[in-house]
Amino acid sequence: MSATLMETIRERVQQIETMPAIPAVFLPLLQILNDPGDVRLDEVVRLVSYDNTIAAQCLRVASSPLFGLPQAPKSIKAAVISLGLRRVETILLTCCLGQAFPAKNWILDPSVFWRHSLGCAMVCRKFAEKLSRPDGEKVYMAGLLHDIGLIVNSLIFPKEFAAAFAYALKAETPLDQAERATMSFTHCESGRALAERWNLAPEIVEVISFHHTIERAQAARSMVALVHLSDLLCRMRGLGYGYYEREKVDWIRDPAWLLLAQEHRELQDIDLVRFSFELDEAVNEIQLLVNAIFSSKPS
């Protein structure tokens, strides 16, 4: 992609009047949730309570049948405790980005998008655990945010992205390839423009930028490779973008697999068939959590 086209994307991201800013509670709450030290529960409760929309989502999701509580929590603290900090983190991201990007403007079904993103995040964390990586929470965050460019494309390139999505459905081809063929750029470039504007961590920016072109990654190559594999596994196991992809995958020859194998000998001990079944078992929980989030909107 030319430098001129990337500059055009950045200008569109910066100039469009409806482009959102991160809610005030977003970054400080994420910082606390990702603190490797002891998480301060009272501080999390204070920040969640600061934003009425996030607070309402936490209470509603905690009250959903997914958690089977004998009675609905009556306070934010009780909701945070019953949900667990990881689910609060997920609700935070989906709620904040949901406020920023109204669902009516999406080309993709929002629940399909978040099912894939949450699935990818969970697989990233499982991979990180199996490889004994110390950055499991950051890898989880990278997996959850890797496709934010799809939301950007829906908002600022709606006609072009609608055409790309239609092309992908008809050709049964990966979405990034359809974008490249019809738009000359992908959600990786538009996602990078937003990630840079939002001052996200450099590793997260690299993942967003290069999870489909890992050979271009530099400082966070292994994290990019891990997210690439997790994204691919989700798409191959029915947690994609709502359509069938006619894609043949040779895992052990995939550049991402080869890159990770150089850094993590543990990768050779992973049984991919069993790992795939573990993902299948997690699909139901992912579906229930996404349904709880999207069916529990504040009135």
Backbone as CSV, one residue per row, in Angstrom:
resi,resn,N_x,N_y,N_z,CA_x,CA_y,CA_z,C_x,C_y,C_z
1,MET,0.841,-1.196,0.000,0.000,0.000,0.000,0.875,1.245,0.000
2,SER,0.477,2.242,-0.776,1.274,3.451,-0.901,1.169,4.323,0.352
3,ALA,2.200,5.134,0.555,2.193,6.063,1.688,1.054,7.068,1.554
4,THR,0.736,7.421,0.316,-0.351,8.380,0.068,-1.685,7.830,0.526
5,LEU,-1.936,6.544,0.239,-3.194,5.928,0.654,-3.287,5.844,2.169
6,MET,-2.180,5.494,2.821,-2.188,5.425,4.286,-2.446,6.797,4.881
7,GLU,-1.884,7.821,4.283,-2.121,9.173,4.768,-3.587,9.565,4.590
8,THR,-4.183,9.134,3.493,-5.604,9.402,3.262,-6.460,8.740,4.332
9,ILE,-6.122,7.504,4.670,-6.855,6.791,5.718,-6.740,7.536,7.043
10,ARG,-5.521,7.960,7.375,-5.322,8.696,8.626,-6.135,9.985,8.650
11,GLU,-6.161,10.681,7.529,-6.917,11.935,7.456,-8.407,11.683,7.641
12,ARG,-8.912,10.601,7.026,-10.337,10.288,7.172,-10.662,9.946,8.630
13,VAL,-9.767,9.205,9.256,-9.979,8.839,10.653,-9.974,10.083,11.542
14,GLN,-9.097,11.017,11.256,-8.957,12.209,12.089,-10.027,13.259,11.811
15,GLN,-10.474,13.353,10.586,-11.328,14.470,10.208,-12.824,14.196,10.341
16,ILE,-13.211,12.935,10.251,-14.641,12.658,10.274,-15.247,13.136,11.594
17,GLU,-16.326,13.835,11.533,-16.897,14.495,12.713,-17.429,13.501,13.734
18,THR,-17.901,12.347,13.256,-18.499,11.388,14.175,-17.484,10.417,14.753
19,MET,-16.202,10.551,14.388,-15.210,9.631,14.941,-15.108,9.845,16.450
20,PRO,-15.187,8.754,17.224,-15.306,8.884,18.675,-13.988,9.135,19.384
21,ALA,-14.114,9.534,20.623,-12.981,9.565,21.551,-13.219,8.472,22.582
22,ILE,-12.177,7.963,23.184,-12.341,6.936,24.204,-13.042,7.544,25.418
23,PRO,-14.065,6.880,25.960,-14.684,7.381,27.187,-13.631,7.584,28.277
24,ALA,-13.858,8.558,29.137,-12.844,8.962,30.110,-12.392,7.822,31.018
25,VAL,-13.290,6.881,31.294,-12.968,5.809,32.226,-12.167,4.685,31.571
26,PHE,-12.100,4.687,30.245,-11.551,3.558,29.488,-10.098,3.244,29.845
27,LEU,-9.211,4.205,29.634,-7.788,3.934,29.832,-7.395,3.678,31.287
28,PRO,-7.870,4.487,32.253,-7.481,4.193,33.642,-7.984,2.839,34.136
29,LEU,-9.180,2.433,33.697,-9.694,1.134,34.124,-8.905,-0.005,33.492
30,LEU,-8.555,0.151,32.229,-7.733,-0.865,31.577,-6.379,-0.986,32.254
31,GLN,-5.813,0.140,32.632,-4.502,0.130,33.283,-4.551,-0.660,34.584
32,ILE,-5.618,-0.472,35.339,-5.761,-1.199,36.596,-5.968,-2.692,36.349
33,LEU,-6.829,-3.018,35.400,-7.130,-4.416,35.132,-5.921,-5.169,34.590
34,ASN,-5.021,-4.477,33.928,-3.846,-5.115,33.357,-2.606,-4.959,34.230
35,ASP,-2.789,-4.417,35.435,-1.666,-4.259,36.352,-1.190,-5.641,36.799
36,PRO,0.098,-5.969,36.573,0.588,-7.285,36.983,0.589,-7.492,38.483
37,GLY,0.495,-6.406,39.242,0.446,-6.525,40.694,-0.968,-6.826,41.165
38,ASP,-1.217,-6.591,42.441,-2.540,-6.848,42.991,-3.543,-5.833,42.441
39,VAL,-4.635,-6.343,41.906,-5.676,-5.466,41.391,-6.478,-4.904,42.555
40,ARG,-6.663,-3.609,42.569,-7.386,-2.948,43.652,-8.884,-2.956,43.332
41,LEU,-9.599,-3.871,43.974,-11.011,-4.065,43.676,-11.813,-2.785,43.878
42,ASP,-11.551,-2.079,44.988,-12.320,-0.866,45.271,-12.112,0.193,44.191
43,GLU,-10.889,0.256,43.627,-10.623,1.227,42.575,-11.361,0.846,41.289
44,VAL,-11.421,-0.459,41.002,-12.184,-0.924,39.838,-13.654,-0.561,40.013
45,VAL,-14.196,-0.817,41.178,-15.603,-0.503,41.450,-15.851,0.992,41.290
46,ARG,-14.929,1.817,41.800,-15.092,3.273,41.692,-15.142,3.714,40.237
47,LEU,-14.227,3.186,39.421,-14.171,3.592,38.022,-15.370,3.072,37.234
48,VAL,-15.772,1.820,37.501,-16.948,1.277,36.824,-18.170,2.114,37.177
49,SER,-18.280,2.508,38.439,-19.437,3.298,38.885,-19.443,4.691,38.270
50,TYR,-18.274,5.170,37.852,-18.154,6.520,37.300,-18.902,6.655,35.982
51,ASP,-18.978,5.551,35.211,-19.650,5.587,33.914,-20.970,4.828,34.028
52,ASN,-22.076,5.547,33.900,-23.392,4.931,34.102,-23.665,3.791,33.136
53,THR,-23.215,3.934,31.889,-23.482,2.901,30.885,-22.742,1.615,31.222
54,ILE,-21.470,1.733,31.580,-20.686,0.560,31.935,-21.226,-0.068,33.214
55,ALA,-21.578,0.758,34.173,-22.127,0.242,35.425,-23.406,-0.555,35.170
56,ALA,-24.283,-0.002,34.331,-25.537,-0.692,34.018,-25.284,-2.010,33.296
57,GLN,-24.317,-2.016,32.389,-23.989,-3.251,31.678,-23.480,-4.317,32.632
58,CYS,-22.603,-3.943,33.560,-22.080,-4.904,34.528,-23.210,-5.516,35.360
59,LEU,-24.127,-4.670,35.825,-25.237,-5.162,36.632,-26.151,-6.087,35.827
60,ARG,-26.442,-5.705,34.579,-27.346,-6.505,33.755,-26.725,-7.836,33.355
61,VAL,-25.446,-7.810,32.970,-24.792,-9.051,32.569,-24.639,-9.985,33.765
62,ALA,-24.285,-9.423,34.917,-24.156,-10.252,36.119,-25.491,-10.866,36.510
63,SER,-26.598,-10.222,36.139,-27.932,-10.726,36.470,-28.446,-11.740,35.449
64,SER,-27.709,-11.948,34.359,-28.176,-12.836,33.292,-28.095,-14.292,33.724
65,PRO,-28.851,-15.182,33.062,-28.830,-16.620,33.397,-27.454,-17.260,33.233
66,LEU,-26.552,-16.610,32.495,-25.227,-17.167,32.257,-24.515,-17.523,33.558
67,PHE,-24.711,-16.712,34.611,-23.983,-16.906,35.849,-24.780,-17.671,36.907
68,GLY,-26.073,-17.829,36.669,-26.888,-18.657,37.549,-26.881,-18.230,39.007
69,LEU,-26.792,-16.940,39.259,-26.772,-16.471,40.642,-28.159,-16.610,41.269
70,PRO,-28.227,-16.949,42.563,-29.531,-17.104,43.215,-30.350,-15.823,43.201
71,GLN,-29.684,-14.675,43.229,-30.382,-13.402,43.078,-29.452,-12.393,42.424
72,ALA,-30.041,-11.446,41.729,-29.254,-10.456,41.000,-28.457,-9.597,41.965
73,PRO,-27.199,-9.262,41.623,-26.398,-8.385,42.487,-27.033,-7.007,42.584
74,LYS,-26.983,-6.435,43.784,-27.648,-5.142,44.005,-26.670,-3.976,44.036
75,SER,-25.393,-4.251,43.831,-24.404,-3.176,43.835,-23.346,-3.457,42.785
76,ILE,-22.616,-2.397,42.392,-21.537,-2.552,41.423,-20.461,-3.488,41.976
77,LYS,-20.152,-3.365,43.269,-19.123,-4.217,43.869,-19.522,-5.683,43.780
78,ALA,-20.777,-5.975,44.091,-21.249,-7.361,44.008,-21.207,-7.863,42.576
79,ALA,-21.535,-6.982,41.617,-21.511,-7.374,40.202,-20.089,-7.668,39.746
80,VAL,-19.143,-6.804,40.139,-17.742,-7.000,39.748,-17.202,-8.304,40.335
81,ILE,-17.557,-8.586,41.585,-17.077,-9.811,42.231,-17.665,-11.040,41.547
82,SER,-18.949,-11.003,41.225,-19.589,-12.171,40.619,-19.142,-12.385,39.176
83,LEU,-18.862,-11.288,38.470,-18.419,-11.389,37.080,-16.966,-11.829,36.983
84,GLY,-16.138,-11.332,37.865,-14.705,-11.546,37.750,-14.089,-10.439,36.910
85,LEU,-12.851,-10.105,37.196,-12.220,-8.954,36.566,-12.035,-9.143,35.059
86,ARG,-11.824,-10.372,34.610,-11.645,-10.580,33.171,-12.921,-10.270,32.396
87,ARG,-14.064,-10.667,32.963,-15.319,-10.368,32.275,-15.620,-8.875,32.341
88,VAL,-15.257,-8.233,33.451,-15.425,-6.777,33.535,-14.599,-6.108,32.435
89,GLU,-13.395,-6.606,32.209,-12.531,-6.074,31.154,-13.198,-6.214,29.784
90,THR,-13.805,-7.364,29.530,-14.471,-7.604,28.256,-15.687,-6.698,28.092
91,ILE,-16.475,-6.580,29.150,-17.642,-5.700,29.093,-17.207,-4.262,28.871
92,LEU,-16.124,-3.863,29.540,-15.588,-2.512,29.376,-15.288,-2.222,27.913
93,LEU,-14.570,-3.129,27.274,-14.181,-2.906,25.882,-15.388,-2.889,24.954
94,THR,-16.266,-3.873,25.088,-17.415,-3.924,24.195,-18.350,-2.746,24.421
95,CYS,-18.495,-2.350,25.675,-19.390,-1.235,25.986,-18.816,0.088,25.495
96,CYS,-17.534,0.325,25.770,-16.901,1.579,25.338,-16.880,1.680,23.811
97,LEU,-16.496,0.609,23.154,-16.460,0.655,21.692,-17.869,0.676,21.113
98,GLY,-18.822,0.075,21.844,-20.212,0.140,21.400,-20.749,1.564,21.450
99,GLN,-20.356,2.305,22.503,-20.743,3.717,22.575,-20.101,4.512,21.443
100,ALA,-18.831,4.183,21.171,-18.081,4.933,20.175,-18.595,4.681,18.767
101,PHE,-18.983,3.438,18.511,-19.426,3.071,17.159,-20.828,2.495,17.228
102,PRO,-21.877,3.279,16.989,-23.251,2.774,17.053,-23.447,1.583,16.125
103,ALA,-24.167,0.559,16.627,-24.344,-0.685,15.879,-25.049,-0.470,14.537
104,LYS,-25.879,0.559,14.442,-26.615,0.793,13.200,-25.682,1.124,12.033
105,ASN,-24.455,1.533,12.335,-23.505,1.885,11.276,-22.632,0.709,10.846
106,TRP,-22.781,-0.436,11.498,-21.916,-1.567,11.191,-22.352,-2.284,9.918
107,ILE,-21.385,-2.737,9.144,-21.662,-3.625,8.017,-21.772,-5.052,8.535
108,LEU,-20.864,-5.422,9.436,-20.922,-6.719,10.088,-21.968,-6.698,11.198
109,ASP,-22.513,-7.849,11.527,-23.370,-7.988,12.698,-22.479,-7.800,13.932
110,PRO,-22.778,-6.839,14.813,-21.921,-6.602,15.988,-21.700,-7.841,16.842
111,SER,-22.745,-8.662,17.012,-22.586,-9.848,17.845,-21.645,-10.852,17.190
112,VAL,-21.668,-10.935,15.858,-20.732,-11.812,15.141,-19.308,-11.295,15.313
113,PHE,-19.144,-9.986,15.181,-17.820,-9.380,15.359,-17.267,-9.672,16.746
114,TRP,-18.076,-9.455,17.789,-17.577,-9.638,19.151,-17.400,-11.108,19.500
115,ARG,-18.213,-11.990,18.894,-17.992,-13.424,19.094,-16.612,-13.818,18.601
116,HIS,-16.268,-13.320,17.404,-14.943,-13.621,16.854,-13.844,-12.990,17.710
117,SER,-14.014,-11.733,18.076,-12.982,-11.032,18.842,-12.775,-11.667,20.212
118,LEU,-13.878,-12.006,20.891,-13.769,-12.630,22.197,-13.187,-14.033,22.081
119,GLY,-13.595,-14.764,21.044,-13.029,-16.090,20.812,-11.538,-16.012,20.581
120,CYS,-11.117,-15.056,19.770,-9.697,-14.876,19.491,-8.942,-14.519,20.773
121,ALA,-9.511,-13.664,21.596,-8.865,-13.283,22.852,-8.690,-14.490,23.763
122,MET,-9.733,-15.317,23.857,-9.656,-16.497,24.719,-8.613,-17.493,24.217
123,VAL,-8.561,-17.695,22.899,-7.565,-18.605,22.332,-6.167,-18.049,22.550
124,CYS,-6.014,-16.729,22.400,-4.717,-16.097,22.663,-4.253,-16.393,24.083
125,ARG,-5.167,-16.260,25.036,-4.800,-16.508,26.421,-4.424,-17.977,26.633
126,LYS,-5.184,-18.897,26.002,-4.878,-20.323,26.136,-3.505,-20.632,25.544
127,PHE,-3.225,-20.067,24.367,-1.914,-20.247,23.756,-0.819,-19.726,24.682
128,ALA,-1.034,-18.538,25.225,-0.031,-17.931,26.100,0.240,-18.807,27.315
129,GLU,-0.827,-19.400,27.878,-0.657,-20.280,29.036,0.141,-21.524,28.667
130,LYS,-0.173,-22.115,27.527,0.520,-23.328,27.102,1.986,-23.057,26.768
131,LEU,2.288,-21.828,26.352,3.662,-21.471,26.013,4.394,-20.818,27.185
132,SER,3.718,-20.780,28.333,4.297,-20.197,29.561,4.758,-18.762,29.353
133,ARG,3.977,-18.008,28.592,4.304,-16.605,28.381,3.837,-15.778,29.579
134,PRO,4.629,-14.776,29.974,4.255,-13.946,31.123,3.286,-12.822,30.762
135,ASP,2.999,-12.656,29.463,2.187,-11.515,29.019,0.783,-11.938,28.588
136,GLY,0.230,-12.923,29.275,-1.070,-13.458,28.870,-2.178,-12.431,28.805
137,GLU,-2.202,-11.477,29.752,-3.267,-10.478,29.764,-3.130,-9.499,28.595
138,LYS,-1.887,-9.133,28.280,-1.689,-8.238,27.139,-2.020,-8.948,25.837
139,VAL,-1.686,-10.236,25.748,-2.021,-11.029,24.566,-3.539,-11.124,24.422
140,TYR,-4.231,-11.310,25.549,-5.697,-11.334,25.532,-6.244,-10.029,24.965
141,MET,-5.705,-8.916,25.443,-6.150,-7.609,24.963,-5.879,-7.446,23.474
142,ALA,-4.720,-7.916,23.020,-4.384,-7.836,21.600,-5.382,-8.628,20.771
143,GLY,-5.754,-9.810,21.250,-6.730,-10.618,20.534,-8.093,-9.964,20.483
144,LEU,-8.472,-9.310,21.562,-9.787,-8.670,21.619,-9.867,-7.462,20.679
145,LEU,-8.728,-6.776,20.487,-8.733,-5.538,19.702,-8.195,-5.695,18.277
146,HIS,-7.766,-6.893,17.889,-7.028,-7.028,16.629,-7.819,-6.584,15.406
147,ASP,-9.142,-6.670,15.462,-9.964,-6.368,14.285,-10.716,-5.046,14.377
148,ILE,-10.279,-4.109,15.209,-11.045,-2.856,15.329,-11.109,-2.103,14.000
149,GLY,-10.200,-2.398,13.086,-10.263,-1.758,11.769,-11.533,-2.104,11.001
150,LEU,-12.146,-3.252,11.305,-13.410,-3.604,10.651,-14.512,-2.633,11.056
151,ILE,-14.481,-2.186,12.320,-15.464,-1.196,12.767,-15.183,0.140,12.079
152,VAL,-13.899,0.495,11.990,-13.522,1.752,11.331,-13.991,1.750,9.879
153,ASN,-13.761,0.643,9.179,-14.171,0.570,7.776,-15.681,0.705,7.626
154,SER,-16.424,0.120,8.575,-17.880,0.240,8.540,-18.323,1.689,8.683
155,LEU,-17.570,2.456,9.485,-17.976,3.822,9.787,-17.541,4.819,8.729
156,ILE,-16.287,4.734,8.277,-15.787,5.792,7.401,-15.635,5.377,5.937
157,PHE,-15.762,4.061,5.664,-15.754,3.581,4.278,-16.924,2.621,4.070
158,PRO,-18.157,3.034,4.396,-19.284,2.083,4.407,-19.584,1.452,3.054
159,LYS,-19.593,2.234,1.980,-19.910,1.678,0.662,-18.811,0.733,0.194
160,GLU,-17.571,1.157,0.372,-16.447,0.337,-0.071,-16.372,-0.961,0.725
161,PHE,-16.599,-0.861,2.053,-16.499,-2.058,2.877,-17.684,-2.990,2.630
162,ALA,-18.856,-2.435,2.372,-20.016,-3.277,2.046,-19.735,-4.090,0.780
163,ALA,-19.090,-3.453,-0.189,-18.734,-4.155,-1.420,-17.704,-5.242,-1.152
164,ALA,-16.750,-4.948,-0.288,-15.718,-5.932,0.065,-16.332,-7.123,0.791
165,PHE,-17.272,-6.853,1.689,-17.901,-7.937,2.440,-18.747,-8.809,1.510
166,ALA,-19.446,-8.169,0.575,-20.240,-8.925,-0.398,-19.333,-9.805,-1.255
167,TYR,-18.190,-9.273,-1.632,-17.203,-10.022,-2.418,-16.719,-11.236,-1.630
168,ALA,-16.430,-11.033,-0.335,-15.939,-12.122,0.503,-16.975,-13.237,0.627
169,LEU,-18.252,-12.865,0.802,-19.315,-13.860,0.911,-19.438,-14.674,-0.373
170,LYS,-19.416,-13.987,-1.498,-19.603,-14.671,-2.780,-18.412,-15.568,-3.115
171,ALA,-17.206,-15.063,-2.879,-15.998,-15.810,-3.240,-15.550,-16.768,-2.133
172,GLU,-16.203,-16.675,-0.947,-15.822,-17.490,0.209,-14.339,-17.327,0.526
173,THR,-13.896,-16.088,0.469,-12.482,-15.771,0.662,-12.279,-15.024,1.965
174,PRO,-11.086,-15.071,2.563,-10.830,-14.302,3.781,-11.132,-12.825,3.583
175,LEU,-11.640,-12.186,4.626,-12.113,-10.816,4.510,-10.996,-9.845,4.159
176,ASP,-9.798,-10.060,4.702,-8.702,-9.148,4.385,-8.329,-9.222,2.899
177,GLN,-8.427,-10.420,2.310,-8.144,-10.556,0.885,-9.205,-9.857,0.043
178,ALA,-10.467,-9.942,0.474,-11.544,-9.254,-0.231,-11.376,-7.740,-0.140
179,GLU,-10.980,-7.259,1.038,-10.731,-5.824,1.193,-9.610,-5.372,0.267
180,ARG,-8.525,-6.134,0.245,-7.389,-5.777,-0.600,-7.790,-5.731,-2.067
181,ALA,-8.617,-6.695,-2.490,-9.007,-6.788,-3.890,-9.939,-5.657,-4.314
182,THR,-10.791,-5.207,-3.397,-11.799,-4.216,-3.763,-11.500,-2.804,-3.272
183,MET,-10.726,-2.682,-2.185,-10.492,-1.377,-1.576,-9.035,-0.916,-1.660
184,SER,-8.147,-1.844,-1.980,-6.696,-1.580,-2.039,-6.064,-1.407,-0.660
185,PHE,-6.823,-1.609,0.403,-6.272,-1.630,1.753,-7.193,-2.502,2.595
186,THR,-6.761,-2.811,3.830,-7.545,-3.694,4.686,-7.828,-3.049,6.035
187,HIS,-8.565,-3.794,6.852,-8.854,-3.324,8.209,-7.588,-3.202,9.048
188,CYS,-6.502,-3.799,8.603,-5.235,-3.658,9.337,-4.736,-2.214,9.263
189,GLU,-4.807,-1.618,8.095,-4.342,-0.238,7.932,-5.272,0.757,8.633
190,SER,-6.584,0.577,8.454,-7.516,1.512,9.086,-7.519,1.324,10.602
191,GLY,-7.364,0.078,11.049,-7.265,-0.174,12.482,-6.023,0.457,13.077
192,ARG,-4.930,0.405,12.332,-3.694,1.029,12.811,-3.879,2.536,12.974
193,ALA,-4.561,3.162,12.033,-4.771,4.608,12.121,-5.523,4.972,13.397
194,LEU,-6.547,4.172,13.737,-7.313,4.459,14.954,-6.498,4.131,16.203
195,ALA,-5.779,3.018,16.166,-4.964,2.624,17.328,-3.911,3.673,17.644
196,GLU,-3.310,4.232,16.601,-2.305,5.277,16.814,-2.950,6.551,17.339
197,ARG,-4.126,6.852,16.834,-4.822,8.048,17.317,-5.198,7.899,18.788
198,TRP,-5.542,6.680,19.174,-5.941,6.414,20.557,-4.735,6.145,21.463
199,ASN,-3.521,6.190,20.901,-2.302,5.964,21.679,-2.299,4.617,22.401
200,LEU,-2.726,3.585,21.697,-2.670,2.245,22.270,-1.215,1.788,22.367
201,ALA,-0.970,0.783,23.193,0.389,0.281,23.407,1.007,-0.144,22.078
202,PRO,2.318,0.083,21.897,2.983,-0.258,20.621,2.776,-1.706,20.198
203,GLU,2.781,-2.638,21.154,2.586,-4.050,20.803,1.184,-4.281,20.238
204,ILE,0.187,-3.612,20.828,-1.191,-3.754,20.344,-1.314,-3.171,18.941
205,VAL,-0.651,-2.030,18.723,-0.670,-1.414,17.387,-0.066,-2.362,16.354
206,GLU,1.030,-3.028,16.706,1.658,-3.972,15.776,0.732,-5.136,15.450
207,VAL,0.051,-5.649,16.459,-0.882,-6.756,16.231,-2.002,-6.327,15.298
208,ILE,-2.591,-5.174,15.570,-3.668,-4.658,14.729,-3.174,-4.458,13.290
209,SER,-1.941,-3.982,13.146,-1.394,-3.646,11.830,-0.995,-4.859,11.010
210,PHE,-0.467,-5.910,11.666,0.219,-6.961,10.915,-0.262,-8.380,11.202
211,HIS,-1.456,-8.551,11.801,-1.871,-9.924,12.116,-2.185,-10.751,10.877
212,HIS,-2.284,-10.114,9.722,-2.427,-10.873,8.460,-1.138,-10.876,7.642
213,THR,-0.159,-10.082,8.055,1.126,-10.011,7.337,2.241,-10.027,8.374
214,ILE,2.435,-11.159,9.011,3.339,-11.212,10.163,4.787,-10.928,9.791
215,GLU,5.137,-11.125,8.510,6.522,-10.868,8.100,6.884,-9.390,8.202
216,ARG,5.881,-8.519,8.310,6.139,-7.088,8.411,6.267,-6.618,9.859
217,ALA,5.925,-7.471,10.798,6.027,-7.103,12.212,7.488,-6.985,12.628
218,GLN,7.731,-6.173,13.635,9.104,-5.944,14.079,9.247,-6.179,15.581
219,ALA,8.834,-5.228,16.384,9.106,-5.288,17.822,8.303,-6.360,18.544
220,ALA,7.124,-6.711,18.050,6.250,-7.660,18.758,5.899,-8.843,17.859
221,ARG,6.902,-9.382,17.179,6.647,-10.416,16.173,5.971,-11.658,16.760
222,SER,6.412,-12.111,17.921,5.832,-13.330,18.476,4.380,-13.108,18.905
223,MET,4.058,-11.915,19.429,2.672,-11.629,19.789,1.797,-11.543,18.551
224,VAL,2.319,-10.924,17.496,1.582,-10.851,16.235,1.323,-12.260,15.702
225,ALA,2.340,-13.114,15.766,2.195,-14.482,15.278,1.164,-15.246,16.093
226,LEU,1.165,-15.058,17.396,0.224,-15.758,18.261,-1.211,-15.330,17.957
227,VAL,-1.421,-14.035,17.768,-2.770,-13.542,17.446,-3.189,-14.032,16.059
228,HIS,-2.254,-14.059,15.116,-2.544,-14.561,13.775,-3.064,-15.996,13.843
229,LEU,-2.372,-16.857,14.589,-2.791,-18.255,14.699,-4.138,-18.381,15.401
230,SER,-4.342,-17.585,16.442,-5.605,-17.629,17.178,-6.766,-17.172,16.297
231,ASP,-6.539,-16.107,15.540,-7.538,-15.600,14.608,-7.893,-16.663,13.578
232,LEU,-6.875,-17.302,13.039,-7.085,-18.328,12.016,-7.831,-19.521,12.586
233,LEU,-7.450,-19.957,13.773,-8.108,-21.099,14.392,-9.583,-20.815,14.647
234,CYS,-9.888,-19.622,15.131,-11.290,-19.249,15.356,-12.081,-19.284,14.061
235,ARG,-11.528,-18.721,13.014,-12.236,-18.685,11.735,-12.453,-20.084,11.162
236,MET,-11.494,-20.974,11.387,-11.624,-22.329,10.877,-12.579,-23.177,11.711
237,ARG,-12.880,-22.747,12.957,-13.751,-23.518,13.842,-15.116,-22.867,14.014
238,GLY,-15.512,-22.034,13.076,-16.863,-21.479,13.100,-17.032,-20.211,13.903
239,LEU,-15.917,-19.592,14.323,-15.997,-18.310,15.029,-15.391,-17.228,14.152
240,GLY,-15.883,-17.143,12.928,-15.375,-16.162,11.988,-16.313,-14.989,11.850
241,TYR,-16.572,-14.591,10.617,-17.376,-13.395,10.361,-18.773,-13.714,9.847
242,GLY,-19.231,-14.931,10.118,-20.593,-15.290,9.760,-20.751,-15.901,8.388
243,TYR,-19.652,-16.291,7.752,-19.745,-16.962,6.454,-18.616,-17.971,6.323
244,TYR,-18.766,-18.878,5.371,-17.772,-19.935,5.168,-16.585,-19.416,4.367
245,GLU,-15.378,-19.713,4.834,-14.163,-19.350,4.114,-13.546,-20.598,3.486
246,ARG,-13.358,-20.560,2.181,-12.740,-21.689,1.493,-11.219,-21.534,1.577
247,GLU,-10.689,-21.865,2.746,-9.280,-21.619,3.019,-8.624,-22.901,3.503
248,LYS,-7.558,-23.320,2.847,-6.794,-24.480,3.290,-5.671,-24.009,4.217
249,VAL,-5.545,-24.685,5.352,-4.563,-24.271,6.350,-3.610,-25.418,6.639
250,ASP,-2.338,-25.147,6.503,-1.290,-26.097,6.882,-0.568,-25.507,8.081
251,TRP,-1.015,-25.898,9.275,-0.573,-25.234,10.486,0.934,-25.243,10.664
252,ILE,1.551,-26.414,10.534,2.972,-26.516,10.879,3.874,-25.846,9.850
253,ARG,3.315,-25.432,8.709,4.100,-24.686,7.724,3.698,-23.212,7.667
254,ASP,2.744,-22.841,8.486,2.324,-21.444,8.533,3.487,-20.608,9.086
255,PRO,3.800,-19.469,8.458,4.912,-18.627,8.943,4.795,-18.261,10.422
256,ALA,3.570,-18.058,10.900,3.383,-17.710,12.314,3.770,-18.879,13.212
257,TRP,3.397,-20.084,12.818,3.742,-21.272,13.595,5.261,-21.456,13.624
258,LEU,5.891,-21.299,12.465,7.346,-21.464,12.373,8.063,-20.421,13.226
259,LEU,7.543,-19.199,13.225,8.167,-18.140,14.023,8.063,-18.456,15.515
260,LEU,6.880,-18.855,15.951,6.694,-19.159,17.370,7.495,-20.384,17.789
261,ALA,7.619,-21.347,16.881,8.354,-22.573,17.198,9.828,-22.284,17.490
262,GLN,10.349,-21.209,16.898,11.733,-20.837,17.159,11.924,-20.302,18.571
263,GLU,10.878,-19.677,19.114,10.973,-19.061,20.433,10.419,-19.938,21.545
264,HIS,9.485,-20.826,21.197,8.803,-21.640,22.206,8.833,-23.110,21.812
265,ARG,9.708,-23.859,22.439,9.752,-25.298,22.160,8.466,-25.988,22.588
266,GLU,7.768,-25.368,23.542,6.516,-25.950,24.023,5.487,-26.093,22.906
267,LEU,5.618,-25.304,21.855,4.650,-25.337,20.768,4.575,-26.725,20.130
268,GLN,5.703,-27.417,20.091,5.730,-28.742,19.476,4.909,-29.759,20.270
269,ASP,4.655,-29.461,21.537,3.912,-30.398,22.384,2.411,-30.151,22.373
270,ILE,1.984,-29.105,21.683,0.553,-28.788,21.639,-0.152,-29.709,20.660
271,ASP,-1.177,-30.383,21.134,-2.017,-31.227,20.284,-3.109,-30.331,19.686
272,LEU,-2.952,-30.000,18.408,-3.885,-29.048,17.785,-5.310,-29.589,17.713
273,VAL,-5.440,-30.894,17.535,-6.787,-31.470,17.487,-7.480,-31.287,18.832
274,ARG,-6.766,-31.617,19.897,-7.329,-31.447,21.238,-7.557,-29.971,21.536
275,PHE,-6.629,-29.131,21.116,-6.765,-27.688,21.330,-8.008,-27.161,20.624
276,SER,-8.275,-27.664,19.432,-9.466,-27.250,18.682,-10.735,-27.664,19.419
277,PHE,-10.729,-28.883,19.999,-11.894,-29.331,20.756,-12.107,-28.462,21.996
278,GLU,-11.020,-28.026,22.606,-11.131,-27.121,23.757,-11.804,-25.816,23.335
279,LEU,-11.467,-25.338,22.140,-12.106,-24.135,21.625,-13.594,-24.380,21.402
280,ASP,-13.933,-25.549,20.829,-15.337,-25.875,20.594,-16.125,-25.850,21.898
281,GLU,-15.516,-26.348,22.976,-16.186,-26.365,24.273,-16.393,-24.950,24.804
282,ALA,-15.480,-24.036,24.428,-15.584,-22.654,24.909,-16.578,-21.834,24.097
283,VAL,-16.947,-22.323,22.903,-17.824,-21.555,22.020,-19.153,-21.239,22.701
284,ASN,-19.695,-22.200,23.432,-20.988,-21.977,24.069,-20.922,-20.840,25.082
285,GLU,-19.865,-20.832,25.899,-19.721,-19.754,26.875,-19.541,-18.411,26.176
286,ILE,-18.745,-18.407,25.096,-18.548,-17.174,24.337,-19.880,-16.657,23.820
287,GLN,-20.684,-17.573,23.245,-21.988,-17.192,22.694,-22.889,-16.624,23.792
288,LEU,-22.915,-17.284,24.943,-23.765,-16.823,26.036,-23.325,-15.449,26.545
289,LEU,-22.019,-15.253,26.665,-21.518,-13.974,27.163,-21.832,-12.846,26.184
290,VAL,-21.607,-13.083,24.894,-21.917,-12.064,23.891,-23.408,-11.757,23.882
291,ASN,-24.233,-12.812,23.953,-25.681,-12.593,23.983,-26.088,-11.789,25.215
292,ALA,-25.444,-12.099,26.345,-25.771,-11.372,27.579,-25.414,-9.896,27.442
293,ILE,-24.265,-9.614,26.848,-23.839,-8.224,26.687,-24.764,-7.472,25.733
294,PHE,-25.119,-8.098,24.605,-25.874,-7.375,23.593,-27.383,-7.389,23.835
295,SER,-27.839,-8.262,24.717,-29.276,-8.249,25.035,-29.556,-7.533,26.335
296,SER,-28.494,-6.943,26.911,-28.641,-6.283,28.217,-28.264,-4.812,28.106
297,LYS,-28.968,-4.126,27.244,-28.649,-2.714,27.035,-29.451,-1.840,27.984
298,PRO,-28.821,-0.817,28.501,-29.530,0.074,29.404,-30.714,0.723,28.694
299,SER,-31.780,0.929,29.414,-32.943,1.582,28.823,-32.773,3.080,28.840
